[in-house]
Amino acid sequence: MKYFKYFKYFKYFKYFKYFKYFRHVIMPYQNRIYRNRTRTDGLQSFTVTVQETDLFISAAGKLEKEAQRAVVSARAIIEQYIRVHPEFLTSLAPLPPDKNAPEIIRKMLTAGKQAGVGPMAAVAGAIAEYTARQLLEHSDEVLIENGGDIFFSMNRELTISIFAGESPFSEKVGIKISPKSTGYAVCTSSGAVGPSLSLGTADAATLLSPSPFLADAAATAVGNRVKNENDIDTAIRFAKRLKGIDGIVIIKNDRLGVWGQVELVRL
């Protein structure tokens, strides 16, 4: 079984009940029906799956082999670091910087520290960006979605729909984004959708940033703070203090909060 390699790290878990906190590492979320409604004119879309990593990619050509090589490389770097530093996998709190670590690890550590969460909170955004940077050598435009976390480099305006589970806002509102040829991230954490860890119950906590590492980690931190509709304002005040965050959208049931450089559109 492909998940067995992670079992050796369970000895570092103080209590087995915390297993649920790490299911985002070992259990893939398969029911990504929103991908069927993704359209990027002029680009070809395909999926690449490597063990738990499941990417939806749009690029100027079928670049499955190139994407798979990039994912395998990114995962190898992270898994090798975990073998030496198992706390990197399990910590829910920031870890100290490691100047000797590979770049992707250093960026995950930095993002975790900025957002006040463990470094693995940035793993989806990290793999999306790492893969996109490799594909940009073959395609002028690339968009990668990794479990609700999106990183793209596009020469066109995009509208990104927000999937928010059972909320009446789900896929009824989107974020319009101007062309971002140098790369940009829109990352979402949810306590209602998917297997990733959230200590809150937000239907969607969506963060915008040039850094997918920060956007991913910050989305987790913001989502953790939303237990009910009244927590939206508090969570936004927290996120506004994070340097590098451009905008925030939080959805909980029939309430929506927004801040920053966000152009919401009706879908």
C-alpha positions as CSV (number, residue, x, y, z in Angstrom):
1,M,0.0,0.0,0.0
2,K,1.3,3.4,-1.0
3,Y,0.5,4.9,2.4
4,F,2.6,2.5,4.5
5,K,5.7,4.6,4.2
6,Y,4.0,7.2,6.4
7,F,3.2,4.8,9.2
8,K,6.7,4.9,10.6
9,Y,6.1,8.5,11.6
10,F,3.2,7.6,13.8
11,K,5.5,6.9,16.7
12,Y,5.9,10.6,17.0
13,F,2.2,11.2,17.6
14,K,1.6,11.5,21.3
15,Y,-2.0,10.4,21.0
16,F,-3.6,8.3,18.2
17,K,-6.6,10.6,18.2
18,Y,-4.5,13.2,16.5
19,F,-4.3,11.0,13.5
20,K,-7.2,13.0,12.0
21,Y,-5.0,16.1,12.0
22,F,-2.7,14.5,9.5
23,R,-5.2,12.9,7.2
24,H,-4.4,15.6,4.6
25,V,-1.0,14.0,4.2
26,I,-2.1,10.4,3.7
27,M,-5.6,10.5,2.4
28,P,-6.4,12.0,-1.1
29,Y,-9.7,13.7,-1.6
30,Q,-11.2,12.2,-4.8
31,N,-14.6,13.9,-5.3
32,R,-13.4,17.1,-7.0
33,I,-16.5,17.6,-9.2
34,Y,-15.8,21.4,-9.5
35,R,-13.0,20.5,-12.0
36,N,-15.6,19.5,-14.5
37,R,-16.7,23.1,-14.8
38,T,-13.2,24.6,-15.3
39,R,-12.6,26.3,-18.6
40,T,-9.4,28.0,-19.8
41,D,-9.8,28.8,-23.5
42,G,-6.8,28.0,-25.7
43,L,-5.2,25.7,-23.1
44,Q,-5.3,22.0,-22.6
45,S,-6.3,20.6,-19.2
46,F,-5.2,17.3,-17.7
47,T,-4.7,15.7,-14.3
48,V,-1.5,14.4,-12.8
49,T,-1.6,12.1,-9.7
50,V,1.4,10.9,-7.8
51,Q,0.4,9.0,-4.7
52,E,-1.6,11.6,-2.5
53,T,-0.8,14.5,-4.8
54,D,-3.6,15.1,-7.3
55,L,-3.2,18.1,-9.6
56,F,-5.5,19.6,-12.2
57,I,-3.4,21.5,-14.8
58,S,-4.1,23.8,-17.7
59,A,-1.2,24.6,-20.0
60,A,-0.3,25.1,-23.7
61,G,-0.1,21.4,-24.4
62,K,-0.3,18.0,-22.8
63,L,2.6,18.2,-20.4
64,E,1.8,15.2,-18.2
65,K,5.3,13.8,-18.3
66,E,6.9,17.1,-17.4
67,A,4.4,17.7,-14.6
68,Q,4.8,14.2,-13.2
69,R,8.6,14.6,-13.0
70,A,8.2,17.9,-11.2
71,V,5.7,16.5,-8.7
72,V,8.0,13.5,-8.0
73,S,10.9,15.8,-7.5
74,A,9.0,18.1,-5.1
75,R,7.7,15.2,-3.1
76,A,11.1,13.6,-2.9
77,I,12.6,16.8,-1.4
78,I,9.8,17.1,1.2
79,E,9.9,13.4,2.1
80,Q,13.6,13.3,2.4
81,Y,13.5,16.3,4.8
82,I,10.8,14.6,6.8
83,R,12.9,11.5,7.2
84,V,15.5,13.6,9.0
85,H,13.1,16.0,10.6
86,P,9.9,14.1,11.4
87,E,8.5,17.1,13.3
88,F,8.1,18.8,9.9
89,L,5.3,16.5,9.1
90,T,3.5,16.5,12.5
91,S,3.9,20.0,13.9
92,L,0.8,22.2,14.1
93,A,2.9,25.1,15.3
94,P,5.6,27.0,13.4
95,L,9.1,25.5,13.4
96,P,12.4,27.4,13.4
97,P,14.0,28.3,10.1
98,D,16.6,26.0,8.6
99,K,19.1,27.9,6.4
100,N,20.6,24.6,5.2
101,A,17.3,23.2,4.0
102,P,16.2,23.1,0.3
103,E,14.4,26.2,-1.0
104,I,10.9,24.6,-1.0
105,I,11.4,23.6,2.7
106,R,12.7,27.1,3.7
107,K,9.7,28.7,2.1
108,M,7.3,26.3,3.8
109,L,9.0,27.0,7.2
110,T,8.8,30.8,6.6
111,A,5.1,30.7,5.6
112,G,4.2,28.6,8.6
113,K,6.0,31.1,10.9
114,Q,4.2,34.1,9.2
115,A,0.8,32.5,9.6
116,G,1.4,30.8,13.0
117,V,0.8,27.2,11.8
118,G,2.9,24.1,11.0
119,P,4.9,24.1,7.8
120,M,2.8,21.3,6.2
121,A,-0.1,23.8,6.0
122,A,1.8,25.1,3.0
123,V,2.4,21.8,1.2
124,A,-0.3,22.0,-1.4
125,G,0.7,25.5,-2.5
126,A,4.3,24.5,-2.4
127,I,3.9,21.6,-4.8
128,A,1.6,23.6,-7.1
129,E,4.2,26.4,-7.5
130,Y,7.1,24.0,-7.8
131,T,5.3,22.2,-10.6
132,A,4.1,25.3,-12.3
133,R,7.6,26.8,-12.4
134,Q,8.9,23.7,-14.2
135,L,6.0,23.8,-16.8
136,L,6.5,27.4,-17.5
137,E,9.7,26.4,-19.3
138,H,7.4,24.7,-21.9
139,S,4.2,26.9,-21.8
140,D,3.7,30.6,-21.6
141,E,0.6,30.1,-19.4
142,V,0.1,27.6,-16.6
143,L,-2.7,27.1,-14.0
144,I,-2.5,24.4,-11.4
145,E,-5.2,23.5,-8.9
146,N,-4.2,21.3,-5.9
147,G,-7.1,20.5,-3.7
148,G,-8.6,24.0,-3.8
149,D,-5.2,25.7,-3.8
150,I,-4.5,27.4,-7.1
151,F,-1.2,28.8,-8.5
152,F,-1.1,30.3,-12.0
153,S,0.9,32.5,-14.3
154,M,-1.5,33.8,-16.9
155,N,-1.6,36.6,-19.5
156,R,-5.3,36.9,-19.3
157,E,-8.0,37.9,-16.9
158,L,-9.4,35.0,-14.8
159,T,-12.5,34.4,-12.8
160,I,-12.1,31.8,-10.1
161,S,-15.2,30.3,-8.6
162,I,-15.3,29.7,-4.8
163,F,-16.5,26.2,-3.9
164,A,-17.9,26.4,-0.4
165,G,-19.7,23.1,0.3
166,E,-23.4,23.5,1.3
167,S,-23.3,27.3,1.6
168,P,-25.7,29.2,-0.7
169,F,-22.7,31.2,-1.9
170,S,-20.9,28.0,-3.2
171,E,-20.0,28.5,-6.9
172,K,-22.4,31.5,-7.0
173,V,-19.6,34.0,-6.5
174,G,-16.2,34.2,-8.0
175,I,-13.1,36.4,-7.8
176,K,-12.0,38.3,-10.9
177,I,-8.2,38.6,-11.2
178,S,-6.2,40.7,-13.6
179,P,-3.4,39.1,-15.7
180,K,-0.6,37.8,-13.5
181,S,2.3,36.8,-15.7
182,T,4.8,36.5,-12.8
183,G,2.7,34.1,-10.8
184,Y,-0.2,34.4,-8.3
185,A,-2.0,32.2,-5.8
186,V,-5.6,31.8,-4.6
187,C,-5.8,29.3,-1.8
188,T,-8.8,28.0,0.1
189,S,-9.2,26.2,3.4
190,S,-12.4,24.6,4.5
191,G,-13.7,22.9,7.6
192,A,-16.6,21.5,5.6
193,V,-15.1,20.3,2.3
194,G,-12.2,17.8,1.7
195,P,-9.9,15.9,4.1
196,S,-7.4,18.7,4.8
197,L,-7.0,19.7,8.4
198,S,-8.9,22.7,9.7
199,L,-9.6,23.4,13.3
200,G,-12.5,25.6,12.3
201,T,-15.8,25.1,10.4
202,A,-15.6,27.7,7.7
203,D,-17.2,26.7,4.4
204,A,-14.4,28.6,2.7
205,A,-11.5,30.8,3.8
206,T,-9.9,32.1,0.6
207,L,-6.6,34.0,0.6
208,L,-5.0,35.9,-2.3
209,S,-1.2,36.4,-2.5
210,P,1.7,36.4,-4.9
211,S,3.1,33.6,-2.6
212,P,1.3,30.2,-2.8
213,F,3.3,29.2,0.4
214,L,1.8,32.1,2.4
215,A,-1.6,31.9,0.8
216,D,-1.9,28.2,1.6
217,A,-0.6,28.5,5.2
218,A,-2.6,31.7,5.9
219,A,-5.8,30.1,4.5
220,T,-5.4,27.3,7.1
221,A,-4.7,29.9,9.9
222,V,-7.8,32.0,9.0
223,G,-10.0,28.9,8.6
224,N,-9.0,27.7,12.0
225,R,-10.4,30.9,13.5
226,V,-13.9,30.5,12.1
227,K,-16.2,28.4,14.3
228,N,-19.4,30.4,13.5
229,E,-20.6,33.3,11.5
230,N,-19.6,35.8,14.2
231,D,-16.0,34.8,13.8
232,I,-15.6,36.2,10.3
233,D,-14.7,39.7,11.4
234,T,-12.1,38.4,13.9
235,A,-10.6,36.2,11.3
236,I,-10.3,39.0,8.7
237,R,-8.6,41.3,11.3
238,F,-6.1,38.5,11.9
239,A,-5.4,38.0,8.1
240,K,-5.1,41.8,7.5
241,R,-2.0,41.8,9.7
242,L,-0.2,39.2,7.5
243,K,2.3,41.0,5.2
244,G,2.0,39.7,1.7
245,I,-1.8,38.9,1.7
246,D,-3.7,40.9,-0.9
247,G,-7.2,39.9,-0.2
248,I,-9.5,37.6,1.8
249,V,-12.9,36.0,1.3
250,I,-14.5,34.0,4.2
251,I,-17.8,32.1,3.8
252,K,-19.7,30.5,6.6
253,N,-23.3,29.4,6.0
254,D,-25.1,32.4,4.6
255,R,-22.5,35.0,5.7
256,L,-19.7,36.3,3.5
257,G,-16.8,38.6,4.6
258,V,-14.4,40.2,2.2
259,W,-11.3,42.5,2.5
260,G,-8.5,43.8,0.3
261,Q,-7.9,43.7,-3.4
262,V,-10.8,41.4,-4.2
263,E,-13.3,41.9,-7.1
264,L,-16.2,39.6,-6.4
265,V,-18.5,38.7,-9.3
266,R,-21.8,36.9,-9.5
267,L,-21.7,33.6,-11.3
